[in-house]
Amino acid sequence: DICWLLFGSAGFGIVLSAALIFIMRVLGLPGKSVPMVIFFASSAWFIYAAAEGNGFSGIIANLCAGSMFKMYGSKHLDHEGLEMATGFLEVMGHMCDALVFILVGICCAFIDGVSGPYFAAFAIVLCMLGRALSTMGCAFISNSMKTCMNGPENQRITARHQVIMWWSGL
């Protein structure tokens, strides 16, 4: 089941993205147009919904489709169109990130009883712990790579830098 889900989702994303890239080519949209950017963004939502609707993982399908769009779809954009698409997707990413936290806040507001503050405190502790562990893990990998490559000592990520990186991401 897991192999079918993984490889089926990947194949589904690749096939569907190839079809969408072909449609984009046939339509001949200008490389710096708003319709082209809308086509790119709506393709991601379409691939996700189609994969989920067919019993596959929308996330895995979108990862593979994103690789296809980067390799073959981005060739239909000129420099201005690529910057426009990148800017649009960055704004949408920040908006979706903020919406997750808004949704968590709304859910906390509707919790009955005294468990709301406990949930909020637990969520904050888990966010801080997760960020600390990921920061320390990435710093360890980075420092290990620099040691193996005989990099200079002044380019290592110190414990002080890790604390700043940990708090800056929260």
N, C-alpha and C positions, 0 to 999 in steps of 0.2 A: 504493500500500500504506500509506504513512504517513497520508494523508488518511483512508483507510478506518479505520485503527486509531484515529486521533484522534477523528474525528466519530462513528464507530461506537461507540467506548467511551463517549463523552459521551452519546450517545443511549441506549445500553444502561443507563447509570447513571440517567438521568432517568426512563426508562420503568419500570425496576425499582423505583426509589425511590417513584415515584408509586403503583405497585401496593402497596408496603409501607405507605405512608402511608394509603392507602385501607383496607387491612386493619386498621391501627391504629385508624382511625376507627370501623370496623364493630365491632371488639372492645370499644370503649368502656372501655378501661382507665382507672382513676383517674389524674389528672394528676400525682400526687406519689407514685406507687407504685413499688416495686422492680420489678415485672414490666414497667412502662413503660420504665424505665431499661435493663433487660435487653433489651427489644425493640429499643431504639435501638442499643445496642452490638452485639447479634447481627446486626442488619440490615447494619451495616458489614462484618462478616466474610462474611455471606451474599452481599452484592453483589460483594465482591472475589472470592470463590471462583466465583461464577456467571460473572462477566466473564472471569476467567482460563480457566475451563473451556470457554467459548465462543469463545476465541481473541481476546478483547479485552484491553485493559489494565485491570487491576483498580484501579490507582492513579487513572487518569483517570476511570473509572466512579465510584469512591468520591468523588473531588473534586466531580463534578457531583451525585452523590447527597447529599453533605453539604450542598451549597447548597440542594437541594430540602428536605431535612429541616430546615434552619435556617428556610427561608421558610414551609413549610407544616406540618412535623411538630412544630416547637416550639410551635405554637399549641395543641396538645393537652396541653401541660404547664402547670401553674400555677407560681408563683414557687418554691415549695419543690422541686417536681419538676425544674425547670430547674437549680436549684443542685445537687440530688442528681446529675443527669446530668452536669453540668459537673465536679463533684468526682470522680465515678467515671471519667470519660474522662481527666482529668488524672492520676489515679493510674495508670491503665492505660498512659498515654503514658510516664510516668516508668519504669514497670516494663519496658516494651518497649525503651526506650532503654538501660536497664541490661542487659537481656538481650543486646543486640547486643554490648556490650563483654565480657560474660561469655563469649559464644560466641567472640569473637576470642581471648580468653585461653585458652579450652579448645583452640582450633585451634592456637595457638602451642605449647601443651604437647605436642601430638602431632606436631610437626614433627621429623623425624629429622635428626640431624647438628647442625652448628653454625649452620644457617641460621635457626633460631628467634630468637636474639637480634638478628640482622640484620633480620629481618622486624619485630620489635618496635620497633627503633630507627627503621626506615623509616616505620612506621605513626605513631609519635610525631611525627617530623619533618613528615610530611604533615598530621597533625591540626593541629599548631602553625602551619604555613604556610597551610593553608586558613582557619583561624580569623583569622590576621593579615590575609590578603587580604580576607576578607569584612568584617572590622571596619573596615579602612581604606576599602574601597569604600562601605560604608554611611555612614561618617562624611563622606566626600567628597560623597555625594549629599545628606545632611542639611545640611551646611554650604553647599553650592551653593544649595539651596532657601531657606535662611535669608538668603543674600546677595541672591537674586532678590526676596525678599519684604521686604527692608530690615529684617531682624530685628536685634536688638541684638547687639553683638560679644560680650558676656559669655555668650551662649547658644550659641556655637560649640563644637564638640567639638575640644578641643586635642589635640596629639600625646600629652601626658601622660595625658589621659583615654582616648585610644585604647589606649595600652599597658595601662592598668588594665582596660579592657573586654576586651582581647584575653586577658589572663591570667585574668580572672574567669570566662570561659567554658570554660576548659580543665579 
